[in-house]
Every structure is written in C-alpha cells, then in structure tokens.
Amino acid sequence: MDRHWRLDGLAIVLFLTFVGLCSFGTRVVIAQGLNTQSANQSTVSDPNQALKFGEFPTALQAAQSLPHVQRDNALARISQEQFRAGAYRAMWNTADQIQDDRTRSRTILGLGQNARGPSSDGFVPTGPLGGAGGITLGDFFPLINLIQQTIAPDDWTTTQGEGTIMPYLTGVYVNGAGELRRLSIQHNAQLPRFNRQQNLASHPVFTSTKMRKVSLVQLERRLQQLAAQGQPIPGEMKNLAGIYDLQFLIVDRENQDILIAGPAGPWKTNDEGVAVNVETGRPVLQLDDLVVCLRNVWYDGGRFGCAITPREENLKQTQGFLRDTKLKGTAFRRELQKVVGSQDIEVFGIPDNSSTAHVLVEADYRMKLIGMGLEDSIPSVPSYFETALKSPTAAPDLDVARWWFTLNYDGVATNDDRSIFQMLGTGVKVLSETELLSAQGERIHTHQSVGPTKKFAEDFTAHFDKLAEKYPIYNQLRNVFDLALVCSLIHRERLAQEVNWNLTYFGRPEDESLQYGTQELPVPKLVDSIINHDTKLLQQNGKSVRQDMIGVSGGVACEIAELISTTVFSKMAATQVSPRPTGRDTFLDRAWWWND
C-alpha cells in the first residue's frame, strides 16, 4: 500500500541528500614555553602585550579596564587572534562582549566569513553564512528526517508513491503565476496527525505570563551572531517569545535597551500554518514583521500597504454587459465573472514577496469575501450582499463598493520621562467609499460612503475582535499594525539614538555587513473579482429587479508616519511596568526576553 504523509501549512518538495561521514583530522594546539618575560610574571595593562604570548585570559582582563572605544577595539583584536588560534568558541564569546553594535557587527562579519570547519575548542559552525530568517523549508527537514529514519519503508521517494511525504495547503495561497487563490480546509481522519506544537514544553518560554518583555537590542545581537556562525534561528526568536498582544514599548536608557512587552505563552501551528497562542488562539508576533516594519519606517517614510484594483477596460465592458445581457442564473454569473475578469494587486512600501505583504493581501481579500457573502461572517456583521437584498430600493446596475483596512488608534499614553509608551485603540478599522463609474469605466471618487457599503464597514470595525477570533488573519494584520506603530515611535522619538542602537543587522547597512534576510514567498499579482448576485422583489411596486453586486477594489493603507505626526500623547495612568525585573541583571547576562 502506498504511504502518504503530509506536513500542514507548507508545500514541500523533498529532495534526499546523502551526506557521507566526514573524518576530520585531529588538531593539536601546543603551548610553547614562555621566556622569562612571560606576561604572567607581572600585571599586564596592555592587551596587546598579553596577546604576544597568546595569553587570551590575561588580554581579556586587561581590556576590561580600558575606556569604552579602546575596550571594544581591544576585544575585536583578541577575537581575531583567537580565530587564528582556532579557538572559535572563545572567539565568539569575546566578540559578543563588544558593546558598540557597529564595531561588533564588523567584527563578527569578518569572523563568520572565515571561521569554517571544526575548531580546537570543539565548536563546529554549521549551515550557510547569514541564513535567512522567517519560516523556511529548512525548518521542516528535522521532522522529515525523523519520519524517514523511524517509519518503514527504508526507501523514500521524491514523487508520489511508496514512502512519499506529501503536504497539503490550506487557506489562501499564491500560485506560480502570481494569482491569489482560496483553498478550503479539509481533514482526512485516515491520514496521520502530527503534533505541530513547538517542541518546547520544558523551555521557559513556553510558560504563560501576563507580561513578557523582549529586548530588541539583545534579540538583534543574538540573531546576528547566530547568522555569522551559520546557525538556524530558534522558533522562540521567530515568534518573538510568544507575545500575542503588543501593549507596551519601553526605553531603558540606563541599560541602553529598547523593549516591547505584552502577554505571552505557548503557541502551536493552526490548520492554516499560523503560529497561534494555545490558550487564546491569537497569532503571536513575528520576527519577520518586526524587521519589515523597522526597515519601512527607517527607509520608506512609514507608509506601506496594498491595493487591489480593477481594470478600467473590464469595468467598461461590465457596464455594457449588464445593460444588454439576456442571460440568467448560472450562465449569467459565469459570463459576468469572465467580463469583470481579474484585478491587479499592488504592494507598496514593503517587499512584495515578504510574509508581511501576504498578510495584508490575504486580510483584504478575505474581508471582501465576507462583504460579498462568499465567506461565513458572524450574526452581528451581515454581509453587504445580505443588507442590500433587504433594502426596499434597488441599487445601481453596478454598485461599486470599495472597502479597505487602515489604522485605528485613539492615541498613545506615555509617562513623564517618555520611557514607557502604551498604544490605545483596537488597531484596525475598515473604511469605505461608494464610487461612481464613467462611461469609459473610470472610477470616480465621491469621498462618501452610503447604504450597505457604509454599514458593512461600520459593522466590521465595531465587531473586529469577534471576527478576528473566527479568522486569525485579522489579528495577524493587527499585529503588523501594532509593530508598525512601535517602530514609528522608536524612529520619531529618536529612541534608537538615545540607546546607541544602529540596527546593524535589522536595518539596511550601507557597507557589506551581515543583514537579516526575511522569508521570501511568491509575489501576489492578480486576483479574481469577487462577485455575488441575486434577484429581489421591490416592495413599493412589486417589480422584480436583479441585484448584481461586485466588490471591485480595496486594499490596506498604513500611513503610520502621518498617524504619528498627529497622534495625541496622553499622560499614562500609574503602571507597574518597568524596564527590568527586580533582583536580576538581565543586561549582564544578555537575556533577550524575560517575564515580569
């Protein structure tokens, strides 16, 4: 019998690579006898003197007493000498002590480009230098290998047949032609169900807490070193320590740090491949979204989003079709879909192949499906289609309903020294506009919204939390907006400059230094127009009127810089939030997350 296995949420083509066992030669480091001028015979205040004799501990001790800049330069020199001696583990530990992130970045880049193979102290770097971030196919290889090694048959193939591992996709995806498609979620009880919860049950990050803090400075530091060493990114870093509701931005001036904080806990991967909190079902914050938002506000002015736009020639043809057609029923709908055709997807301000861009496009697309009654809503948010059918009057032959997502914050609360910031508001709302069409199919903006178009937008906004419980994609969008607001606050308040954080890994360095690589996905370019139609009886004259409704445009507009420039900063009420936990020096042990 053929055996088929699947990994939820990600299409995988498995190519087996047979790796032979490598035998490494033994490396012997012989300590030469020191002459009577050995550095050990006197107190050494110059690290360079100790390095002449290969005495790294003495050099490190001497470096600690130097002024800040000289200390960092000395540590960089020591780490380079440790590299030459093959002491890679000690080399990385020394480089990590460099406080200035620009000096540290240049140092570990040089080390990472040269430190390959086993070392004299047992450290073996693995993987390509500067591995990309995000969730990649590589994250599934350990699971694939485990299945292949523990489950018969011994021979695994890369095509369908005996021993094949086959994944399945769910939700919304983009095909090779850049077309956005919707997939239904199907379950097959005969197929094995793997435990897709992160295997971190014993890890401290897998505890629930009302307040978890993540140090952006230390997180970048840890990730940059992992990349230089060719090490993979741990799941807790990709998922920002499991925070699912971003509530606070904290600047710790004393310890030169910037923190984000909010409730957190264990997460699992849901049926659509999204990491969600086990208890609340809310998606957790994503490292890729953080980096995309940081780069956007630093280099693109804090404006990003997507637009789904109909083609004018198709709208013109649609007007003529509705005026002249004699078709009815299924034939009418099929021809109408063909005439309206596809709509163009444009992503701006952020990479269109990023997972962040996919969140924007999917959130907008699925909101249109709900609006047109093609995807289940909740009782308190009837679809545009449902509301229009109940209206006592007829809508135009082609009702141009435009909806789009945008920011929904009431302001920012802060304390007296502006070291703690709290975002106020739900984060996301839907705006709408009723558009007119010219004879040429040109859309004419009215800057007004009326009737069912307006009602759907208002209902969606008012009950956003309930809809987000049903469809996690809307909370994913809220997470992106929250991160965008935090990044804009960091930029506008010049918080990075205050703590000497130069974004050497998260930013876009001008030199050839190491840079975080976000996950790359297919670029969404086209989507079929969302169409629904029906016939209703007008009450005033008993005349049957065909009601054809087409969702023709929309998108996501994040004008975060404009929002920040007009944001009202209110005085924060008394809060127990503080930069550091009592009784623990997280700066010295360089933890990148902790609980209050």
Secondary structure, 3 states (H helix, E strand, C coil): CCCEECCECCCCCCCCCCCCCCCCCCCCCCCCCCCCCCHHHCCCCCHHHHHHCCCHHHHHHHHHCCCHHHHHHHHHHHHHHHHHCCCHHHHHHHHHCCCCHHHHHHHHHHHHHHCCCCCCCCCCCCCCCCCCCCCCHHHHHHHHHHHHHHCCCCCCCCCCCCCEECCECCEEEECCCCEEEEECCCCCCCCCCCCCCCCCCCCHHHCCEEEEEEEHHHHHHHHHHHHHCCCCCCHHHHCHHHECCCCEEEEECCCCEEEEEEEECCEEECCCCCEEECCCCCECCCHHHHHHHHHHHHHCCCEEEEEEEECHHHHHHHHHHHHHCCCCHHHHHHHHHHHHCEEEEEEECCCCCCHHHHHHHHHHHHHHHHHCCCCCCCCCCCCHHHHHHHCCCCCCCCEEEEEEEEEECCEEEECCCCCEEEEECCEEEEEEEEEEECCCCCEECCCCCCHHHHHHHHHHHHCHHHHHHHCHHHHHHHHHHHHHHHHHHHHHCCHHHHCCCCCCCCCCCCCCCCCCCCCCCCCCCEEECEEEEEEEECCCCCCEEEEEEEEEEEEEEEEHHHHHHHCCEEECCCCCCCCCCCCCCHHHHCCCEEEC
